[in-house]
Structure formats: structure tokens, C-alpha cells
Amino acid sequence: MAHVLAVANQKGGVAKTTSVASLGAALTELGRRVLLVDLDPQACLTFSLGLDPDTIELSVHDVLLGRLSAGIVVSTTADGTDLLPATIELAGSEAVLLSRTGREHALRLALADLLDDYDVILIDCPPSLGVLTINGLTAADEVIVPLQCETLSHRGVGQLLDTVQDVRRLTNAGLRVRGVLPTLFDARTAHSRAVLADVVARYHVDVLSPPIARSVRFAEAPGTGRSILATAGRSKGADAYRRHARAIAGLSAADEIPARRSPSPAGRTRERTALIPPTVTPGTTTPPAGASAAGTPAAMTPSVTVAVPITAQGRR
């Protein structure tokens, strides 16, 4: 079954959406089947991954209200992750859900049919502590708290942890706090270091390392509809998210896990770019990446386009 992580902080601008998109792309590089869920009515994750929220007809709004199954709404992104997209209609979901019994469990029940189709599900929660965020926390196994190392963001961590305690008591006893993820981090400033140290001492939570350094590359990526792993894959920020993805996947730096994809049932198709692995003769040693066996630079690995069938419901 899928491991479900919510990325939440009721303060806006702390890189929740960036973290979900980047972690999703990094986990896909590791061969994990990944579903991203956009629970923010602003639909920033949807836009950042190349979909236009103004033209989407079906969204997570329809799923939460029970109009459609989640599999019908799932779309595939250029980064290889699947996405439950959002539109501005999601703002109306909160008002409708407030009048319903069991409103906190709407997302958990909607995702139940998809748990066997994915290895990891990442939920991008809105910058609030309303019913949508409660739905994300109720559906999750763990929560990651992005923290911009500034005073106002520091205050938000305490409020979110109070909400997590309420969720544990009322709707999801198994919810765990994976840790605080420092984002937009500037190690040169004493203020950033002091805020981070105070969060650890005050709330007794783990700090996920490495911190995500501030970089203009993160701001540039959404304009292309891709994550930073596609637009600036060799940057420090992309490398940091890859390290966090390996930790989520339970891999050490020495582990090498080949990419894997489950075959999809017959149906409509989409195109993907797949790498052709180099041929290795038994008894020989595989040369390091970027070099041939003779020690000279190797040619770039060719790529081919393959058609992968998926069902009309968007499942594998």
C-alpha cells in the first residue's frame, strides 16, 4: 500500500508546493509510483506541473464531494508523477463539507481505491488549518512541516503541531510528524540558525537534513511546468530534494534501485521518455556514470519514446 505524506504549514510562502513537486519528481527518478494531491484552491501545484487550472473540467473538488472516483480525475505530468489537480472550485468544497457527517475523512476514503496503485502519495495542503488541511492530515501516515527560518513561520509550526495533536486524538491516531524541513534557508544569517535551533528546543521535533537553500531556480521552474529536477537538475536544491526522497524511500546513499513501472492495462496511451540502459557483459565492471570502460567520456544515453497504456480512469 502507498505511503501517504502530507506537506502542511498554515503559513503561506514556505515552499510547500515546491517541496511536493520536487519530492514527487525525485521519488519518480527512484522508480517509485507517485501520486500528488493538490488540496489548495489556489491550484499552485497544478499550475506548477504544467496543467492550466482554468481549463480543467474535473478536479479533486469533484472527488471530495463524491461525484467522481479519484481514478477518473488523475492526470499524468511531464515529470512522470500522477496528479489529482485542483481548481478554484475547491474553495467551495470547504463550505459543502462542513455540513456533512464525517467530513474529515472525505480524502482518506477517496484515496482508498488508489493505495495499491502507488508507492507514495504526497498531499499539498493549503495554507490554513481548515477542513481541507484536516482532510490531508487525516489521510496521511506522516506529515512534513516546511519551515522558512523566520519568526512568523516559527510561530506557525506551534499552531500546526497543536492541530496534529487534535487530529491524532479525533481522526487519525497513527499520524506521525516526520520532521521540520528547513526551506528558503540562508546559513549565513544568525537569525535563520537561531530560529531553527529554537524550533527544535521548543517543540522537540526532528529537523530533516539537508536544509533547502534559497535559490532563484525554484522560482523559475513553475514557469516551465516542471520541477527543479527537470529545469536545474544539477543544482544544490535539486540534490537536496533527491536526498530527502531517498530517505522517504528508505534508501541509503549506497543503495541502487532500478527504476520500475507496473504495466498498465490496455486503454488509451500516453507517451513517456525512457532511458535505454547500457549493455554490460557478464564478468565485467560497469563504468561510472559519464565515462566509458576505457576512461573516456561516454556518449549521452539515448532515449526512446514508449507508449504506455492506461485505463480510462487514469490508473495503471
TORDREN-360485 format. One record per residue (C-alpha): x negated, y, z negated. Coordinates in nm, 4 decimals. Each point is the difference from the previous one (the first is absolute). Layout:
<rs>
<r><xx>X</xx><yy>Y</yy><zz>Z</zz></r>
...
</rs>
This chain:
<rs>
<r><xx>0.0000</xx><yy>0.0000</yy><zz>0.0000</zz></r>
<r><xx>-0.1049</xx><yy>0.3567</yy><zz>0.0631</zz></r>
<r><xx>-0.1845</xx><yy>0.1993</yy><zz>-0.2624</zz></r>
<r><xx>0.1980</xx><yy>0.3253</yy><zz>-0.0377</zz></r>
<r><xx>-0.1742</xx><yy>0.3218</yy><zz>-0.1028</zz></r>
<r><xx>0.1634</xx><yy>0.3369</yy><zz>-0.0536</zz></r>
<r><xx>-0.2073</xx><yy>0.3155</yy><zz>0.0443</zz></r>
<r><xx>0.1597</xx><yy>0.2636</yy><zz>-0.2198</zz></r>
<r><xx>-0.0548</xx><yy>0.3395</yy><zz>-0.1581</zz></r>
<r><xx>0.2792</xx><yy>0.2527</yy><zz>-0.0372</zz></r>
<r><xx>-0.2404</xx><yy>0.2815</yy><zz>0.0852</zz></r>
<r><xx>-0.0255</xx><yy>0.0672</yy><zz>0.3718</zz></r>
<r><xx>-0.3211</xx><yy>0.0459</yy><zz>0.1950</zz></r>
<r><xx>-0.2040</xx><yy>-0.2667</yy><zz>-0.1811</zz></r>
<r><xx>-0.0539</xx><yy>-0.2240</yy><zz>0.3078</zz></r>
<r><xx>0.2687</xx><yy>-0.2621</yy><zz>-0.0632</zz></r>
<r><xx>0.0880</xx><yy>-0.0241</yy><zz>0.3689</zz></r>
<r><xx>-0.3644</xx><yy>0.0053</yy><zz>0.1066</zz></r>
<r><xx>-0.0785</xx><yy>-0.2789</yy><zz>-0.2446</zz></r>
<r><xx>0.2866</xx><yy>-0.2203</yy><zz>0.1206</zz></r>
<r><xx>-0.0902</xx><yy>0.0445</yy><zz>0.3676</zz></r>
<r><xx>-0.3727</xx><yy>-0.0531</yy><zz>-0.0598</zz></r>
<r><xx>0.0374</xx><yy>-0.3003</yy><zz>-0.2292</zz></r>
<r><xx>0.2457</xx><yy>-0.1556</yy><zz>0.2431</zz></r>
<r><xx>-0.2396</xx><yy>0.0371</yy><zz>0.2922</zz></r>
<r><xx>-0.2919</xx><yy>-0.1324</yy><zz>-0.2071</zz></r>
<r><xx>0.1977</xx><yy>-0.3054</yy><zz>-0.1118</zz></r>
<r><xx>0.0990</xx><yy>-0.0656</yy><zz>0.3604</zz></r>
<r><xx>-0.3696</xx><yy>0.0023</yy><zz>0.0927</zz></r>
<r><xx>-0.0432</xx><yy>-0.2802</yy><zz>-0.2536</zz></r>
<r><xx>0.2633</xx><yy>-0.2044</yy><zz>0.1792</zz></r>
<r><xx>0.2768</xx><yy>0.0631</yy><zz>-0.2499</zz></r>
<r><xx>0.3590</xx><yy>0.0354</yy><zz>0.1171</zz></r>
<r><xx>0.1031</xx><yy>0.3420</yy><zz>-0.1301</zz></r>
<r><xx>0.3335</xx><yy>0.1802</yy><zz>-0.0281</zz></r>
<r><xx>0.0131</xx><yy>0.3688</yy><zz>-0.0912</zz></r>
<r><xx>0.3183</xx><yy>0.1494</yy><zz>-0.1448</zz></r>
<r><xx>0.0639</xx><yy>0.3745</yy><zz>0.0324</zz></r>
<r><xx>0.2250</xx><yy>0.1030</yy><zz>-0.2919</zz></r>
<r><xx>-0.0586</xx><yy>0.3741</yy><zz>0.0417</zz></r>
<r><xx>0.2819</xx><yy>0.1991</yy><zz>0.1696</zz></r>
<r><xx>-0.2704</xx><yy>0.2263</yy><zz>0.1440</zz></r>
<r><xx>-0.1081</xx><yy>-0.3060</yy><zz>0.2056</zz></r>
<r><xx>-0.3673</xx><yy>0.0980</yy><zz>-0.0077</zz></r>
<r><xx>-0.1175</xx><yy>-0.3624</yy><zz>0.0199</zz></r>
<r><xx>0.2271</xx><yy>-0.0645</yy><zz>0.2969</zz></r>
<r><xx>-0.1337</xx><yy>0.3053</yy><zz>0.1839</zz></r>
<r><xx>-0.3608</xx><yy>-0.0760</yy><zz>-0.0948</zz></r>
<r><xx>0.0219</xx><yy>-0.3430</yy><zz>0.1627</zz></r>
<r><xx>0.1245</xx><yy>0.1273</yy><zz>0.3343</zz></r>
<r><xx>0.3800</xx><yy>-0.0170</yy><zz>-0.0307</zz></r>
<r><xx>0.2218</xx><yy>0.3059</yy><zz>0.0396</zz></r>
<r><xx>0.2448</xx><yy>0.0146</yy><zz>-0.2952</zz></r>
<r><xx>0.2303</xx><yy>0.2258</yy><zz>0.2026</zz></r>
<r><xx>0.0598</xx><yy>-0.2655</yy><zz>0.2669</zz></r>
<r><xx>0.0185</xx><yy>-0.3146</yy><zz>-0.2153</zz></r>
<r><xx>0.3483</xx><yy>-0.1485</yy><zz>-0.0044</zz></r>
<r><xx>-0.0478</xx><yy>-0.2669</yy><zz>-0.2675</zz></r>
<r><xx>-0.1890</xx><yy>0.0603</yy><zz>-0.3217</zz></r>
<r><xx>-0.0456</xx><yy>-0.1159</yy><zz>-0.3569</zz></r>
<r><xx>0.3054</xx><yy>0.2138</yy><zz>-0.0813</zz></r>
<r><xx>0.2208</xx><yy>-0.2574</yy><zz>0.1760</zz></r>
<r><xx>-0.1775</xx><yy>-0.2805</yy><zz>-0.1852</zz></r>
<r><xx>0.0470</xx><yy>0.1489</yy><zz>-0.3472</zz></r>
<r><xx>0.3705</xx><yy>0.0559</yy><zz>0.0613</zz></r>
<r><xx>0.0434</xx><yy>-0.3609</yy><zz>0.1131</zz></r>
<r><xx>0.0959</xx><yy>0.0824</yy><zz>0.3572</zz></r>
<r><xx>-0.2846</xx><yy>-0.1967</yy><zz>0.1597</zz></r>
<r><xx>-0.2528</xx><yy>-0.2633</yy><zz>-0.1002</zz></r>
<r><xx>-0.3567</xx><yy>0.1236</yy><zz>-0.0378</zz></r>
<r><xx>-0.1288</xx><yy>-0.2216</yy><zz>0.2810</zz></r>
<r><xx>0.2101</xx><yy>0.1828</yy><zz>0.2597</zz></r>
<r><xx>-0.1483</xx><yy>0.3377</yy><zz>-0.0945</zz></r>
<r><xx>-0.3694</xx><yy>-0.1010</yy><zz>-0.0128</zz></r>
<r><xx>-0.2220</xx><yy>0.1650</yy><zz>0.2632</zz></r>
<r><xx>-0.3590</xx><yy>-0.0749</yy><zz>0.0944</zz></r>
<r><xx>-0.2645</xx><yy>0.2759</yy><zz>-0.0115</zz></r>
<r><xx>-0.3146</xx><yy>0.0532</yy><zz>0.2031</zz></r>
<r><xx>-0.2085</xx><yy>-0.0914</yy><zz>-0.3050</zz></r>
<r><xx>0.1467</xx><yy>-0.3516</yy><zz>0.0013</zz></r>
<r><xx>0.2092</xx><yy>0.0443</yy><zz>-0.3124</zz></r>
<r><xx>0.3776</xx><yy>-0.0340</yy><zz>-0.0029</zz></r>
<r><xx>0.2076</xx><yy>0.2886</yy><zz>-0.1318</zz></r>
<r><xx>0.3415</xx><yy>0.0576</yy><zz>-0.1496</zz></r>
<r><xx>0.0350</xx><yy>0.3606</yy><zz>0.1212</zz></r>
<r><xx>0.1755</xx><yy>0.2891</yy><zz>-0.1688</zz></r>
<r><xx>0.2055</xx><yy>0.2931</yy><zz>0.1246</zz></r>
<r><xx>0.1498</xx><yy>0.3057</yy><zz>-0.1685</zz></r>
<r><xx>0.3170</xx><yy>-0.2073</yy><zz>-0.0518</zz></r>
<r><xx>-0.1830</xx><yy>-0.1678</yy><zz>-0.2858</zz></r>
<r><xx>0.0671</xx><yy>0.3131</yy><zz>-0.2062</zz></r>
<r><xx>0.3660</xx><yy>-0.0955</yy><zz>0.0010</zz></r>
<r><xx>-0.0738</xx><yy>-0.3520</yy><zz>-0.1184</zz></r>
<r><xx>-0.0698</xx><yy>0.1204</yy><zz>-0.3519</zz></r>
<r><xx>0.3454</xx><yy>0.1562</yy><zz>-0.0339</zz></r>
<r><xx>0.1708</xx><yy>-0.3140</yy><zz>0.1314</zz></r>
<r><xx>-0.2072</xx><yy>-0.2378</yy><zz>-0.2126</zz></r>
<r><xx>0.0724</xx><yy>0.1938</yy><zz>-0.3185</zz></r>
<r><xx>0.3613</xx><yy>-0.1133</yy><zz>0.0167</zz></r>
<r><xx>-0.0863</xx><yy>-0.3674</yy><zz>0.0523</zz></r>
<r><xx>-0.0501</xx><yy>-0.2742</yy><zz>-0.2559</zz></r>
<r><xx>-0.3529</xx><yy>-0.1411</yy><zz>0.0028</zz></r>
<r><xx>-0.1287</xx><yy>0.2958</yy><zz>0.2010</zz></r>
<r><xx>-0.3562</xx><yy>-0.0512</yy><zz>-0.1297</zz></r>
<r><xx>-0.0196</xx><yy>-0.3411</yy><zz>0.1690</zz></r>
<r><xx>0.1059</xx><yy>0.1021</yy><zz>0.3527</zz></r>
<r><xx>-0.3522</xx><yy>-0.0089</yy><zz>0.1473</zz></r>
<r><xx>-0.1027</xx><yy>-0.3174</yy><zz>-0.1828</zz></r>
<r><xx>0.3012</xx><yy>-0.1835</yy><zz>0.1373</zz></r>
<r><xx>-0.0572</xx><yy>0.1399</yy><zz>0.3502</zz></r>
<r><xx>-0.3626</xx><yy>-0.1198</yy><zz>0.0046</zz></r>
<r><xx>0.0826</xx><yy>-0.3472</yy><zz>-0.1302</zz></r>
<r><xx>0.0473</xx><yy>-0.1412</yy><zz>0.3504</zz></r>
<r><xx>-0.3412</xx><yy>0.1310</yy><zz>0.1115</zz></r>
<r><xx>-0.2190</xx><yy>-0.1185</yy><zz>-0.2845</zz></r>
<r><xx>-0.1038</xx><yy>-0.3171</yy><zz>0.1823</zz></r>
<r><xx>-0.0807</xx><yy>0.1893</yy><zz>0.3206</zz></r>
<r><xx>-0.2748</xx><yy>0.2194</yy><zz>-0.1477</zz></r>
<r><xx>-0.3027</xx><yy>-0.0256</yy><zz>-0.2232</zz></r>
<r><xx>0.0168</xx><yy>0.3570</yy><zz>-0.1323</zz></r>
<r><xx>0.2806</xx><yy>0.2573</yy><zz>-0.0157</zz></r>
<r><xx>-0.0961</xx><yy>0.3606</yy><zz>-0.0794</zz></r>
<r><xx>0.2691</xx><yy>0.2473</yy><zz>-0.1064</zz></r>
<r><xx>-0.0517</xx><yy>0.3745</yy><zz>0.0470</zz></r>
<r><xx>0.2122</xx><yy>0.1559</yy><zz>-0.2763</zz></r>
<r><xx>0.1327</xx><yy>0.3580</yy><zz>0.0232</zz></r>
<r><xx>-0.1447</xx><yy>0.2801</yy><zz>-0.2171</zz></r>
<r><xx>0.2707</xx><yy>-0.0264</yy><zz>-0.2644</zz></r>
<r><xx>0.1215</xx><yy>-0.2251</yy><zz>-0.2798</zz></r>
<r><xx>0.3449</xx><yy>-0.0497</yy><zz>0.1535</zz></r>
<r><xx>0.1862</xx><yy>-0.3143</yy><zz>0.1002</zz></r>
<r><xx>-0.2182</xx><yy>-0.0605</yy><zz>0.3087</zz></r>
<r><xx>-0.3191</xx><yy>-0.0114</yy><zz>-0.2065</zz></r>
<r><xx>0.1748</xx><yy>-0.2220</yy><zz>-0.2556</zz></r>
<r><xx>0.0936</xx><yy>-0.2328</yy><zz>0.2878</zz></r>
<r><xx>-0.3642</xx><yy>-0.0135</yy><zz>0.1095</zz></r>
<r><xx>-0.1215</xx><yy>-0.0809</yy><zz>-0.3500</zz></r>
<r><xx>0.2722</xx><yy>-0.2587</yy><zz>-0.0546</zz></r>
<r><xx>-0.0969</xx><yy>-0.1809</yy><zz>0.3208</zz></r>
<r><xx>-0.3752</xx><yy>0.0058</yy><zz>-0.0696</zz></r>
<r><xx>-0.2388</xx><yy>-0.2371</yy><zz>-0.1726</zz></r>
<r><xx>-0.2527</xx><yy>0.2789</yy><zz>-0.0593</zz></r>
<r><xx>-0.0155</xx><yy>0.3774</yy><zz>0.0241</zz></r>
<r><xx>-0.2965</xx><yy>0.2075</yy><zz>0.1145</zz></r>
<r><xx>-0.0069</xx><yy>0.3615</yy><zz>-0.1185</zz></r>
<r><xx>-0.1879</xx><yy>0.2374</yy><zz>0.2338</zz></r>
<r><xx>-0.1489</xx><yy>0.2796</yy><zz>-0.2062</zz></r>
<r><xx>-0.1304</xx><yy>0.3276</yy><zz>0.1323</zz></r>
<r><xx>-0.2483</xx><yy>0.0942</yy><zz>-0.2677</zz></r>
<r><xx>0.1657</xx><yy>0.3266</yy><zz>-0.0976</zz></r>
<r><xx>0.1938</xx><yy>0.1024</yy><zz>-0.3089</zz></r>
<r><xx>0.3524</xx><yy>-0.0100</yy><zz>0.1480</zz></r>
<r><xx>-0.0517</xx><yy>-0.3437</yy><zz>0.1501</zz></r>
<r><xx>-0.1379</xx><yy>-0.1153</yy><zz>-0.3359</zz></r>
<r><xx>0.3283</xx><yy>0.1028</yy><zz>-0.1648</zz></r>
<r><xx>0.1982</xx><yy>-0.1973</yy><zz>0.2561</zz></r>
<r><xx>-0.1803</xx><yy>-0.3237</yy><zz>-0.0865</zz></r>
<r><xx>0.1372</xx><yy>0.0071</yy><zz>-0.3531</zz></r>
<r><xx>0.3552</xx><yy>0.0537</yy><zz>0.1231</zz></r>
<r><xx>-0.0295</xx><yy>-0.2828</yy><zz>0.2520</zz></r>
<r><xx>-0.1373</xx><yy>-0.2415</yy><zz>-0.2605</zz></r>
<r><xx>0.2998</xx><yy>0.0812</yy><zz>-0.2209</zz></r>
<r><xx>0.2247</xx><yy>-0.0924</yy><zz>0.2933</zz></r>
<r><xx>-0.1942</xx><yy>-0.3233</yy><zz>0.0518</zz></r>
<r><xx>0.0684</xx><yy>-0.0930</yy><zz>-0.3618</zz></r>
<r><xx>0.3726</xx><yy>0.0600</yy><zz>0.0535</zz></r>
<r><xx>-0.0039</xx><yy>-0.2140</yy><zz>0.3149</zz></r>
<r><xx>-0.1753</xx><yy>-0.2814</yy><zz>-0.1857</zz></r>
<r><xx>0.2616</xx><yy>0.0133</yy><zz>-0.2737</zz></r>
<r><xx>0.3068</xx><yy>0.0226</yy><zz>0.2225</zz></r>
<r><xx>-0.0531</xx><yy>-0.1272</yy><zz>0.3555</zz></r>
<r><xx>-0.3416</xx><yy>-0.1618</yy><zz>0.0573</zz></r>
<r><xx>-0.1728</xx><yy>-0.1529</yy><zz>-0.3001</zz></r>
<r><xx>-0.2866</xx><yy>-0.1296</yy><zz>0.2151</zz></r>
<r><xx>-0.1113</xx><yy>0.3372</yy><zz>0.1377</zz></r>
<r><xx>-0.3705</xx><yy>0.0682</yy><zz>-0.0556</zz></r>
<r><xx>-0.2030</xx><yy>0.3168</yy><zz>0.0429</zz></r>
<r><xx>-0.2882</xx><yy>-0.0956</yy><zz>0.2264</zz></r>
<r><xx>-0.1756</xx><yy>0.3260</yy><zz>-0.0753</zz></r>
<r><xx>-0.0554</xx><yy>0.3643</yy><zz>0.0835</zz></r>
<r><xx>-0.1500</xx><yy>0.0687</yy><zz>0.3427</zz></r>
<r><xx>-0.1985</xx><yy>0.3278</yy><zz>0.0037</zz></r>
<r><xx>0.0728</xx><yy>0.1826</yy><zz>0.3267</zz></r>
<r><xx>-0.1168</xx><yy>0.3299</yy><zz>0.1477</zz></r>
<r><xx>-0.2937</xx><yy>-0.0514</yy><zz>-0.2332</zz></r>
<r><xx>-0.2909</xx><yy>0.2424</yy><zz>-0.0200</zz></r>
<r><xx>-0.2709</xx><yy>-0.1431</yy><zz>-0.2229</zz></r>
<r><xx>-0.1882</xx><yy>0.3307</yy><zz>0.0091</zz></r>
<r><xx>0.2532</xx><yy>0.1730</yy><zz>-0.2241</zz></r>
<r><xx>-0.0003</xx><yy>-0.0454</yy><zz>-0.3748</zz></r>
<r><xx>0.3787</xx><yy>0.0489</yy><zz>-0.0003</zz></r>
<r><xx>0.0638</xx><yy>-0.3103</yy><zz>0.2140</zz></r>
<r><xx>-0.2206</xx><yy>-0.2144</yy><zz>-0.2192</zz></r>
<r><xx>0.1568</xx><yy>0.1387</yy><zz>-0.3197</zz></r>
<r><xx>0.3580</xx><yy>-0.0620</yy><zz>0.1181</zz></r>
<r><xx>-0.0801</xx><yy>-0.3558</yy><zz>0.0983</zz></r>
<r><xx>-0.1712</xx><yy>-0.0714</yy><zz>-0.3322</zz></r>
<r><xx>0.2939</xx><yy>0.1444</yy><zz>-0.1931</zz></r>
<r><xx>0.2531</xx><yy>-0.2136</yy><zz>0.1899</zz></r>
<r><xx>-0.1926</xx><yy>-0.3152</yy><zz>-0.0908</zz></r>
<r><xx>-0.0319</xx><yy>0.0982</yy><zz>-0.3656</zz></r>
<r><xx>0.3567</xx><yy>0.1263</yy><zz>-0.0388</zz></r>
<r><xx>0.1981</xx><yy>-0.2678</yy><zz>0.1846</zz></r>
<r><xx>-0.2342</xx><yy>-0.3016</yy><zz>-0.0181</zz></r>
<r><xx>0.0385</xx><yy>-0.0893</yy><zz>0.3665</zz></r>
<r><xx>-0.2571</xx><yy>-0.1405</yy><zz>0.2386</zz></r>
<r><xx>-0.1616</xx><yy>0.2286</yy><zz>0.2552</zz></r>
<r><xx>-0.0289</xx><yy>-0.1633</yy><zz>0.3413</zz></r>
<r><xx>-0.3458</xx><yy>0.0447</yy><zz>0.1510</zz></r>
<r><xx>-0.1243</xx><yy>0.1426</yy><zz>0.2279</zz></r>
<r><xx>0.1820</xx><yy>0.3346</yy><zz>-0.0087</zz></r>
<r><xx>0.1303</xx><yy>0.1377</yy><zz>0.3292</zz></r>
<r><xx>-0.2077</xx><yy>0.3052</yy><zz>0.0858</zz></r>
<r><xx>0.1626</xx><yy>0.3097</yy><zz>0.1466</zz></r>
<r><xx>-0.0422</xx><yy>0.0051</yy><zz>0.3791</zz></r>
<r><xx>0.1559</xx><yy>0.1827</yy><zz>0.2943</zz></r>
<r><xx>0.0131</xx><yy>-0.3370</yy><zz>0.1807</zz></r>
<r><xx>0.3056</xx><yy>-0.0928</yy><zz>-0.2061</zz></r>
<r><xx>0.1826</xx><yy>0.3125</yy><zz>0.1152</zz></r>
<r><xx>-0.0847</xx><yy>-0.0671</yy><zz>0.3647</zz></r>
<r><xx>0.1188</xx><yy>-0.3623</yy><zz>0.0155</zz></r>
<r><xx>0.3818</xx><yy>0.0506</yy><zz>-0.0172</zz></r>
<r><xx>-0.0089</xx><yy>0.2139</yy><zz>0.3126</zz></r>
<r><xx>-0.1067</xx><yy>-0.3068</yy><zz>0.1995</zz></r>
<r><xx>0.2553</xx><yy>-0.2349</yy><zz>-0.1534</zz></r>
<r><xx>-0.2746</xx><yy>-0.2171</yy><zz>-0.1471</zz></r>
<r><xx>-0.1747</xx><yy>-0.0466</yy><zz>-0.3337</zz></r>
<r><xx>-0.3517</xx><yy>0.1210</yy><zz>-0.0751</zz></r>
<r><xx>-0.1281</xx><yy>-0.3529</yy><zz>0.0629</zz></r>
<r><xx>0.0838</xx><yy>0.0503</yy><zz>0.3682</zz></r>
<r><xx>-0.0957</xx><yy>0.3666</yy><zz>0.0370</zz></r>
<r><xx>-0.3128</xx><yy>0.0099</yy><zz>-0.2187</zz></r>
<r><xx>-0.0726</xx><yy>-0.3622</yy><zz>-0.0807</zz></r>
<r><xx>-0.3593</xx><yy>0.0606</yy><zz>-0.1058</zz></r>
<r><xx>0.0784</xx><yy>0.2841</yy><zz>-0.2402</zz></r>
<r><xx>-0.0494</xx><yy>-0.0329</yy><zz>-0.3752</zz></r>
<r><xx>0.3740</xx><yy>0.0290</yy><zz>-0.0549</zz></r>
<r><xx>0.0763</xx><yy>-0.2911</yy><zz>0.2337</zz></r>
<r><xx>-0.2682</xx><yy>-0.2106</yy><zz>-0.1653</zz></r>
<r><xx>0.1409</xx><yy>0.0771</yy><zz>-0.3466</zz></r>
<r><xx>0.3469</xx><yy>-0.1170</yy><zz>0.1006</zz></r>
<r><xx>-0.1481</xx><yy>-0.3164</yy><zz>0.1502</zz></r>
<r><xx>-0.1608</xx><yy>-0.0769</yy><zz>-0.3359</zz></r>
<r><xx>0.3304</xx><yy>0.0518</yy><zz>-0.1791</zz></r>
<r><xx>0.1750</xx><yy>-0.2227</yy><zz>0.2548</zz></r>
<r><xx>-0.2489</xx><yy>-0.2801</yy><zz>-0.0649</zz></r>
<r><xx>0.0689</xx><yy>0.0287</yy><zz>-0.3711</zz></r>
<r><xx>0.3761</xx><yy>-0.0202</yy><zz>0.0599</zz></r>
<r><xx>-0.0547</xx><yy>-0.3042</yy><zz>0.2217</zz></r>
<r><xx>-0.2105</xx><yy>-0.1609</yy><zz>-0.2734</zz></r>
<r><xx>-0.3188</xx><yy>-0.0001</yy><zz>0.2064</zz></r>
<r><xx>-0.3547</xx><yy>0.0744</yy><zz>-0.1079</zz></r>
<r><xx>-0.2507</xx><yy>0.1799</yy><zz>0.2194</zz></r>
<r><xx>-0.1513</xx><yy>-0.3362</yy><zz>0.1001</zz></r>
<r><xx>0.3284</xx><yy>-0.1567</yy><zz>0.1098</zz></r>
<r><xx>0.0630</xx><yy>-0.0299</yy><zz>0.3725</zz></r>
<r><xx>0.3597</xx><yy>-0.0753</yy><zz>0.0856</zz></r>
<r><xx>0.0861</xx><yy>-0.0330</yy><zz>0.3703</zz></r>
<r><xx>0.2960</xx><yy>0.1975</yy><zz>0.1247</zz></r>
<r><xx>0.3140</xx><yy>-0.2063</yy><zz>0.0278</zz></r>
<r><xx>0.3432</xx><yy>0.0619</yy><zz>0.1394</zz></r>
<r><xx>0.2990</xx><yy>-0.2301</yy><zz>-0.0195</zz></r>
<r><xx>0.1524</xx><yy>-0.0837</yy><zz>0.3406</zz></r>
<r><xx>0.3299</xx><yy>0.1754</yy><zz>0.0559</zz></r>
<r><xx>0.3147</xx><yy>-0.1702</yy><zz>0.1303</zz></r>
<r><xx>0.1000</xx><yy>0.0532</yy><zz>0.3601</zz></r>
<r><xx>0.1694</xx><yy>0.3304</yy><zz>0.0666</zz></r>
<r><xx>-0.0962</xx><yy>0.3438</yy><zz>0.1133</zz></r>
<r><xx>-0.3732</xx><yy>0.0737</yy><zz>0.0114</zz></r>
<r><xx>-0.2357</xx><yy>0.2728</yy><zz>-0.0959</zz></r>
<r><xx>-0.3614</xx><yy>0.0528</yy><zz>0.1008</zz></r>
<r><xx>-0.2930</xx><yy>-0.0159</yy><zz>-0.2346</zz></r>
<r><xx>-0.3740</xx><yy>0.0309</yy><zz>0.0475</zz></r>
<r><xx>-0.1923</xx><yy>-0.2990</yy><zz>-0.1315</zz></r>
<r><xx>-0.3772</xx><yy>-0.0470</yy><zz>-0.0230</zz></r>
<r><xx>-0.1601</xx><yy>-0.2992</yy><zz>0.1708</zz></r>
<r><xx>-0.2360</xx><yy>-0.1601</yy><zz>-0.2540</zz></r>
<r><xx>-0.3521</xx><yy>-0.0800</yy><zz>0.1216</zz></r>
<r><xx>-0.0772</xx><yy>-0.3623</yy><zz>0.0816</zz></r>
<r><xx>-0.2412</xx><yy>-0.1581</yy><zz>-0.2471</zz></r>
<r><xx>-0.1867</xx><yy>-0.3211</yy><zz>0.0853</zz></r>
<r><xx>0.0057</xx><yy>-0.2541</yy><zz>-0.2872</zz></r>
<r><xx>-0.3230</xx><yy>0.0020</yy><zz>-0.1946</zz></r>
<r><xx>-0.0812</xx><yy>0.3629</yy><zz>0.0819</zz></r>
<r><xx>0.0258</xx><yy>0.3094</yy><zz>-0.2158</zz></r>
<r><xx>0.2547</xx><yy>0.2669</yy><zz>0.0828</zz></r>
<r><xx>-0.1834</xx><yy>0.3308</yy><zz>0.0696</zz></r>
<r><xx>0.0947</xx><yy>0.3005</yy><zz>-0.2117</zz></r>
<r><xx>0.2687</xx><yy>0.2372</yy><zz>0.1270</zz></r>
<r><xx>-0.1267</xx><yy>0.2308</yy><zz>0.2739</zz></r>
<r><xx>-0.3053</xx><yy>-0.2140</yy><zz>0.0874</zz></r>
<r><xx>-0.0695</xx><yy>-0.2954</yy><zz>0.2271</zz></r>
<r><xx>-0.1862</xx><yy>-0.3133</yy><zz>-0.1072</zz></r>
<r><xx>-0.3168</xx><yy>0.1422</yy><zz>0.1512</zz></r>
<r><xx>0.0246</xx><yy>0.3107</yy><zz>-0.2159</zz></r>
<r><xx>0.1091</xx><yy>0.2371</yy><zz>0.2769</zz></r>
<r><xx>0.3248</xx><yy>0.1959</yy><zz>-0.0209</zz></r>
<r><xx>0.2910</xx><yy>-0.2123</yy><zz>0.1128</zz></r>
<r><xx>0.2710</xx><yy>0.1187</yy><zz>0.2331</zz></r>
<r><xx>0.3201</xx><yy>0.1129</yy><zz>-0.1540</zz></r>
<r><xx>0.2410</xx><yy>-0.2870</yy><zz>-0.0566</zz></r>
<r><xx>0.2505</xx><yy>-0.0042</yy><zz>0.2861</zz></r>
<r><xx>0.3686</xx><yy>0.0240</yy><zz>-0.0716</zz></r>
<r><xx>0.3039</xx><yy>-0.1411</yy><zz>0.1655</zz></r>
<r><xx>0.3655</xx><yy>0.0831</yy><zz>-0.0233</zz></r>
<r><xx>0.2222</xx><yy>-0.2805</yy><zz>-0.1141</zz></r>
<r><xx>0.3778</xx><yy>-0.0138</yy><zz>-0.0087</zz></r>
<r><xx>0.1302</xx><yy>-0.1097</yy><zz>-0.3377</zz></r>
<r><xx>0.3686</xx><yy>-0.0972</yy><zz>-0.0054</zz></r>
<r><xx>0.2151</xx><yy>0.1123</yy><zz>-0.2877</zz></r>
<r><xx>0.3637</xx><yy>-0.0523</yy><zz>-0.0736</zz></r>
<r><xx>0.2668</xx><yy>0.2551</yy><zz>0.0660</zz></r>
<r><xx>0.0045</xx><yy>0.0577</yy><zz>-0.3738</zz></r>
<r><xx>-0.3623</xx><yy>0.1069</yy><zz>0.0031</zz></r>
<r><xx>-0.1315</xx><yy>-0.3045</yy><zz>-0.1898</zz></r>
<r><xx>-0.2938</xx><yy>-0.2230</yy><zz>0.0727</zz></r>
</rs>
